[in-house]
Every structure is written in C-alpha cells, then in structure tokens.
C-alpha cells in the first residue's frame, strides 16, 4: 500500500490539488513536505495533531517533514475558522510559545535522527522585510477578487475582517514559496480550512517559478465525533499535549472513554497500527464491546506516542487503583493526577479525630450524626482502608507523602484533602 493509499484508507485525505501528479512524484523520490502551526499558545492540543499525524506517516514512509512554527503569522492571526479577530499577543509571548512548541515537535518527530524533522520559523525571513518590498514583490501577485472568493475570507465578510488578518493568506503563500525555493518543499499539508491558503501558495509558486513547478497541496478532513460535534475537547476543556496542562492520566482517560462509534476512526487517524490490527479491533468492538479493547489500545498508543512508556504505565496504574479502590500504593504525584477533579479541601498537618475531620475541617459530612452513622456502616475509607471506629484519629500516616489524604464515602465518592502546615 502506498502512502496515499494508506491515507485514503484511514480517511485522512479531504482534498488534493493534483492526486495523479503527487502520486507520481512520491513514486520517483523522497519528498520534502511541510505543515505549520502558529504559536498562539504554549502547547498544542490534540486537535492540532491531526495534520501532523499525516506528516509523521510521510516521515515513516521515508519522506522529509519540515515543520513551520509561525512566529510571523502567529503575530497577526489566522482568520480560518474564526468569526472574530484574534487577540494579538506580545512578541515576547509569541517567542515563549514558539520555544515550547519546538520542544514538543522535537519529541514527537525525533529531531536529530537520520530522517528527523527540520524546524523553521517564518519570523526568520519576515522580520527584515519592509512594507514596500512586501507590496511590490508579493502584493501585486494577488487579485483581491480571488482572495475575497476564498472560503476563509468569504465567511468573514459579513462580520468583518481587518486588513491584518486579510493579509494572512498572502503571508502563508510566501511561506510556501520560500520553503519551495530554499528547502525543496513540494507539498503542503493542512486542515480542511487551509485549502484556500494552500491553493493561493501554489498559485504564487507558479507565478514566480513557472507553470511547470511541481508543488502540491493536501488537506485533512474536519474530524467530527459520531454525534456531529467537533473532536478534541473533554468535559474539562481542551486536551493539551503539555503534561502540565493535561496530565498523562487525564490524557489516557480521554482516549479510553471514546464512543464505540468513534474509536475505530480514531485508531486509523491517530495510531500507526496496521490495517490488519485495526480491522481485528473493529471486529472486537462488534463482538465484545464490553471489553473496550479498542479504546484501551487507542489510549495506550496515544499516551506512549505523546508522553512515554513510563507515563503510560503510570496512567494505567492510577486507572486500576481507582477502579479497584486499592489506592494505598499510589504516590503523591499519582494522586495529583488521578484526583485532580474530585471535590477538595484543606486540613492542618496535625492529629484530628475522624468525626471532626469529616465535619468541621473538610465538610465532607453535613453533620456529626451523619458522620458517625456513615463510619459505623462502613461507608468511610481513609487511604483506601475502611474505618468503622468513630474514635479513630486521622494522622499524617494516613496521607500520601505528607501531602494529601484521600477520603472515600460509599463506593465511588472521593474527596481530596490537601495538608497544610498548622
């Protein structure tokens, strides 16, 4: 199966500018291709990963990926998919965000390896360009009527678009030309909303380099969930690649909790499993859906790819501990990940009677009478151990590394208590 055939099977191709020409080029030689991301935040989220997974597949097929960090384009704002102007950031913030994105890309794409990525920042070639040079050398190559007809601009005309965001299409086109001329890049990959920008870049290349210039564009479909909503968010918001923003455990859980109707689609998009492996998992979704083997495989593959094998093992350990209730062996770091979104309170680092601890200190129980009743009935667990003695004293030995105490009431209701100096 060729790389394009594999992408078609995975449902990862939306549009191509010249399918036959690109297929012939890929048969002839190893090709340089690029995809870009603007540093509008200091981490990518999983929605950003979609075109970069395609770039990774090209890399694995022997081609050379170039990743463009949009230090210049990120400073003006991409109108794609937006109904209002983007809030501009300071250049210091953009540089900080760019450094963080570069670190993520190096990890995902094995920078420095024989077939690793080449990273570029378009600020490097835009910072010295004057407005007159820009207008003379490039502005005259773009027809306003053609630009207005592009979906990315046309969708904004009713609400309005600034000249700043209007020029984004020209700047991205110049980026493609620059990479074509200086990095031998012949293919640009992007999301479905980038089609207008990509085709504008191809037009510019042919005006500057001649009609026979071999350059191509490929876009990825907008990824929707089975219920029709946009893919990429959890109940808590965006699912980030930065473990400080979305912990590996939360990341693992996001993939583990995918709908049966979506999981095979995501296995095709986001994992490097073979067609045979995915089809075997698809059969298990039909015959043994309760085992959720496809979801578990998806969660394992993605957590290992984005984070590490160690992070995957830790996420699975936390998941198993929470499922079984045997949390005693978790570390404070694992407690932070697994109990990040449960009700929380604080308590002093001192010995406190259990009833007082549950009622007066943490408000876990509404009254002393209810607290005593729940304790006697075996509904209260401290650090995973059932406590039925109303005279029990909570001490630092009940904590995780002197930082947290976990209280469970009933089968599933957990509470996280942060210990502070008395």
N, C-alpha and C positions, 0 to 999 in steps of 0.2 A: 504494500500500500504506500503510495507517495504521500508526502507531507500534505498536499492539498486534498487528497482523497481522505486522509485521516481527519483533517479539519472538517471536511464535509460530513463525515460520519458522526463526528462529535457535535454537529450543529453549530460550529464555531465560525461559520462564514455567512455574512449578511450580503455584502456586495463586493464585486471585484471590478476593476476598471478594464482589465483585459485578461480573462481567465486563460485563454489559449496561449497568449504571449508569455504570461507569468509561468505557466507550466513548462513551456519550452526553455525559458531562462533557468529555472530551477533544475532542469534535467542536465543543462550544459555545465553548470559551475556552482560553486559555493557563493551565495549572495549575501551582501550586507543589507540589513533592513533595520528600520527604526520605529520606535514608539516614544511618545513624550508624556511627561506628567509635569504639571505646574506645582510649585511649592506653596500652595495655598494653606497647607497645614504641615505640622512637623512629623506626620506619619501618613502612610497610605492606609486606606481601609479596603475591605475585601472587594468592594465594587471596582476599585482601581485595578485589581489583579487581573480582571477578565482579559484585556488585550495583552497584558504581559505574560499570561499563561501561553498565549499563542506565540509570543516572541520566544518563550522558553522552549516550546516544541520545535521551532525552527532551529534554535541553538542545538538541541539534541539531535536534529537531523543533519548537523554539520554546517549550518549557516552561521553568519556572524551578526549577533544582535548589537545594535547601537541604541543606547538609552539616552534620551534628551531630557535634561532637567531644565524646566522653563524659567530660569532666573529672570529673563526679559519678559516673556509672555505672562508669567505669573504676576508681574508688576502692573499689568494693565487690565487683566481679566478676560476670560473666555466667555462669550455670550452663549455658548452652546448649552442647551437645556435649562436656561435661566429665564425668568420673567422680569428680572430687575437687575440693576447694576451691582456688580460685586464690590464689596467694601475693600478699598485698597489698603495694602499693608506697607509698613516702612521697609526700606531696603535692608535694614539690619535684620528684621524678622524674616524676610524672604531668604536672606543668606543663611540664617539659622535653620530654617525649614529645609532648604536645599541640602545642607550638610547632613541632616537626619535622613532625608530620602536617599541620598547617595549611599549611606551606610546600609540601609535596608536593601537597596538594589545589589550592592556588592555581596551581601549574604545570600540572596535568592539566586543570583546568576553567576556565582563563583568567579568573581572578578580576579584576574591574575592567572586563571587556568588557561590552558592552551586554546580553548575555544570559548573563553570567557567574554563577558560584555566589554564594550568600550563606552565609557560615560562621557557625555559632553554637556556643557551648559550654554544655552544660547545667549546668555548675557555676555559671554566672551567675545562674540562677534557683533553684538548690537551696541555695546557700551561706547564705542568710538564713532558711531555713525551719526552724522548731523541730519537735521530735518530736511535740508535742501538736497543732500545726497540721496536720502530715502525717497523723496518725492520724484527726483529726476531719474534715478536708476530703477525704481520699482513702482512708484505710484502711477507712472504713465502706462504701465503694462496692464493695469486693471481697469475694466469697464464698470462704471457704477451700476448700470442696469443689470449686468451679470451678477454683481455682488448682491444687489437687492433681491435677486431671484433665488439666491441660496436659502435653503430652509432655515439655517441657523440665524440668518438676518431677518428673513421674511416673518418669522414667528415673533420677532420683537418689534416690528414696525408699529403695531397698534399701541403698545405700551410705551414705546420709545427706546432708542438706543443711542448712547453717546458716540461721538466720533472716535473716542479712545477704544471702546470695545468693537466698533465697526472695523477698525484697522487690524484687529486680531487676525483676520483671515489673510491679510497681506503678509503680516509678520510670520505666521506659520508657513505660508508658501515660500517665503525667503529662506526659512529654516530648511525646508526640503531641498531647495536649490543648493544651499550651502553644503549640506551633507552629501548631495549628489556629486558636487564638484570636488569636495575635499575628503570625503570618507568613502566614496564609491557606493553610496547608499542608493539602491534602486527600488526599494519597496518601503512604503509607509503603512503601518498597521494602526488602526484606531477604532474607537467605539463607533456605533452607528451614527451618532450625532456629529462625527467628524468628517463625514463624507464630503460635504461642501468645501471644507478647508483642504482636504486631501486632493480633490479634483482641481481646486484652484492652484495648488502647488504643482501639480502635473502640467497644467496649462503654462505656468511660469517657466518651468524647466524646458518645455518645448519651444517657447518663445526665445529663451536665452541660448539653448543648446542645439536647437534644430528639431524638426518634426520627427526625426527618426530616433531621438533619445529614448533609451529603454528605461522607463520608470513606470512604477505600478502602484496601485493603492488597493488595500483590502480592509474591509470593516467587519466588526463583530456584531452580532445581533444584540439588541437590548435584552437583558436577561430578566424575565418575569417569573414570578412564582406561579404555581398552579391556580391560585386564587386570583390571579391577574395583577397583584401588587408588585412593586419593584423589589428586586432582590437586593439584599445587602445589609439589612438592619435587624437588630434584635429588639426585644422589649425595652432594653436599656439604651438603645440608640445605635450608632454606627459600630461596626465590628472592626476594630483597628488592628494593624499588624504589630504595632508597638506594644510589647507586653506590659508596659506601664499604664497604657490606656485600656487595653483589653487583656486580661491575664490569660496565659495559656489554657488554664482550666475553663474560663468562660469561652474562649475561642473553640476549644474542643467540644464544649456543650452546645454551642451554636450549630455546629455541623451534625452532632449526634441527634439533635432534635428536629431534623428536617423531615418534611412530609414524605410519605411513601411515593406520592405523585411527582415529587421533585428530585428525589435522591439520585436516580439513575442519570438524569440530565446533568446534575452537578458532578457526578463521578466522571462523566465524559468531559465536562468543561475544565474541572479543576485538578484532576489526578492524571498520572501518567501510566495508569493501569492499561493493559492491553484490551483490545476488543473482546477477546475470549473471556478474560477475567471479569469485565463489566457485564457481559451477557450472562455469565454464571450468577453474578449477584442479582441481576434483574430477575432471573428465574426464582431466586430465593425470596425476593420481595413478593412474588406472586404466590409461592407455595408455603413460605414460613415467615410471614410479615412480622409476627410477634417476636422473632429473634433479633430483628433490626440489624442484621449483619451488614447490609449495605451502608446503613448510617454509621455504624461503628467503623467500617473500613474507610469511609469518607472522612470521618473525624480523625482517624489515625493518620491517614495520608496527608491531610492538610496541616495538622499540628506538627507533624515531623518536618514537612516542607518549609513552613513559615517559621517555626521555632526550632525544635531539635528533638532528637530521640529522648533525651533526658526530660525535656518538658512534657513530651507525650506520656512518658511513664509516670510522671508526677500527676498529670491531669487524670490519668486512669486510676491512680491510687486514691486520689481525692474522691473521684466519682464512686468507686467501690466502697470507700469508707462511709460516704453519705448514704448510699443505698442500703448498706448493711447496718448502719448505726455504730459501727466499730471505729470510732474516731480517735481512740487513745494514742495511736502511734503516729498521728499527723504532727508535722512541725508547725511552728508559728507562721511561717511563710505559706504553708499549705492551707492553714486556717484562714489566712487573709484572702486567699484566692477563693476557697470554697464557700465562705460565709460572707462574702462581700455585700450581698444584697439582702441579708436577713435583718430583722429588727435589731438594733444595737443600743447599748447604753454604756455608762462608765461606772466603775466601783473602785474604792481605795484599796491599795495593797495592804490589807490587814485582815485579821480573822473576824468573820461576821457570821452570826447564826443564820442558818439557811432560810428560816421564815422571814427574818428581817431583810436578808439579801434579796429574796424574791419580791417582797412587797415594797419596802421603804427605799431600798438602794437602786434597784433596777426597774421596778414597776412591771415585772413580768407577770405577777399575780395581782388581781384587783384588791384582795383583802387577805388578812391573816387567816381568817376562817377558810377561805378557798385554798390558800397555800397549804395549810395543814391537811385539808381533805385530799388535795392532789398528791401530796407527799405520801400519805398513808395508803392511797390507792395505787401507788407505784407509777404515777404519771410523770414524775420528775427525774431527769437524768442529768448528772454533772460529769462532764468529760466522758460521756458515753456510758457511765455506770449509773444504774438505778439507785436512788437514795430514798429510803422509806422511814428514816429516823427524823422526826420533827426537831430533835435536839442537835442535829448534825451541824457542824461548824465548817463553813467554807474558808479554806486557807489557800496559800499560794501553791500548795502541792496539787490543787485541783486545776491549775492553769496550764497553759501551753507556753513553755519558756518564760514564765512570769509575765506574759503579755496579755493573754486572752483566757477567758473562761467561757466555755460553751455550755449553755443550758438547753436541754430539750424537754418540751412539755408535750406529752402524748406521743403519737407515732412519728409525726413529721415536723412539728413546730419548733424551730430552732431560734435561739437568741445568742447574740454575740456580745460579750461584756469585755470592754477594754479596761485593763487595770492601770490605774494611775497612782502616783505617789500620794500617800495620805497627807 
